[in-house]
Amino acid sequence: MKTRETIFPAGRHELYAVHKYSAAIRSGDLLFVSGQVGSRTDGTPEPEFEAQVRLAFANLKATLEAGGCGLADIVDVTTFHTNPESQFETVLAMKDEMFPQAPYPNWTAVGVTWLAGFDFEIKVIARIPG
């Protein structure tokens, strides 16, 4: 059995090819998902912030599904924000929608100055069921 397996969701390869990274790596029973942003299939950012966050979560879900997981399998979340003070309310509302009940995953939020043209990024570690 391979110790590392690359995971890519269908139709989401533009950013991965341009920046030369994997959407996720499966190692044992863990799935390490790279930071997901609100990118369209051509790699460009969704311009409106709430729509960008919603698309980032949709891209995250697609990557998790490609790796055999779902949102309920996430154990650790790290989010990156270009303007946390003005963005946090929107992000918290989306987070509450995605994780509506306990047990909640661990969560670390980080303010940053640059996300390659994006304003929000989410990366996770999930345990693969089974």
Solvent accessible surface area in square Angstrom, and as a share of the most:
residue,aa,sasa,rsa
1,M,212,0.94
2,K,152,0.64
3,T,111,0.65
4,R,165,0.60
5,E,71,0.32
6,T,76,0.44
7,I,9,0.05
8,F,78,0.32
9,P,3,0.02
10,A,100,0.77
11,G,50,0.48
12,R,26,0.10
13,H,89,0.40
14,E,79,0.35
15,L,23,0.12
16,Y,10,0.04
17,A,70,0.55
18,V,91,0.52
19,H,105,0.47
20,K,177,0.75
21,Y,76,0.29
22,S,24,0.16
23,A,0,0.00
24,A,1,0.00
25,I,37,0.19
26,R,63,0.23
27,S,42,0.27
28,G,48,0.46
29,D,73,0.38
30,L,46,0.23
31,L,0,0.00
32,F,82,0.34
33,V,2,0.01
34,S,32,0.20
35,G,14,0.13
36,Q,4,0.02
37,V,13,0.07
38,G,0,0.00
39,S,1,0.00
40,R,103,0.38
41,T,97,0.56
42,D,87,0.45
43,G,12,0.12
44,T,57,0.33
45,P,46,0.29
46,E,38,0.17
47,P,102,0.64
48,E,97,0.44
49,F,41,0.17
50,E,83,0.37
51,A,34,0.26
52,Q,3,0.01
53,V,0,0.00
54,R,105,0.38
55,L,47,0.24
56,A,0,0.00
57,F,3,0.01
58,A,49,0.38
59,N,8,0.04
60,L,0,0.00
61,K,75,0.32
62,A,36,0.28
63,T,0,0.00
64,L,0,0.00
65,E,121,0.54
66,A,43,0.33
67,G,0,0.00
68,G,46,0.44
69,C,10,0.06
70,G,26,0.25
71,L,33,0.16
72,A,107,0.83
73,D,35,0.18
74,I,10,0.05
75,V,65,0.38
76,D,42,0.22
77,V,3,0.02
78,T,25,0.14
79,T,3,0.02
80,F,40,0.17
81,H,1,0.00
82,T,40,0.23
83,N,77,0.39
84,P,51,0.32
85,E,167,0.75
86,S,80,0.52
87,Q,15,0.06
88,F,64,0.26
89,E,147,0.66
90,T,38,0.22
91,V,1,0.01
92,L,68,0.34
93,A,64,0.49
94,M,4,0.02
95,K,35,0.15
96,D,88,0.45
97,E,95,0.43
98,M,25,0.11
99,F,18,0.07
100,P,101,0.64
101,Q,136,0.60
102,A,67,0.52
103,P,131,0.83
104,Y,128,0.49
105,P,19,0.12
106,N,102,0.52
107,W,72,0.25
108,T,74,0.43
109,A,46,0.35
110,V,53,0.30
111,G,48,0.46
112,V,39,0.23
113,T,141,0.82
114,W,186,0.65
115,L,21,0.10
116,A,48,0.37
117,G,56,0.54
118,F,11,0.05
119,D,50,0.26
120,F,0,0.00
121,E,37,0.17
122,I,1,0.00
123,K,77,0.33
124,V,2,0.01
125,I,46,0.23
126,A,0,0.00
127,R,119,0.44
128,I,29,0.15
129,P,77,0.48
130,G,128,1.23
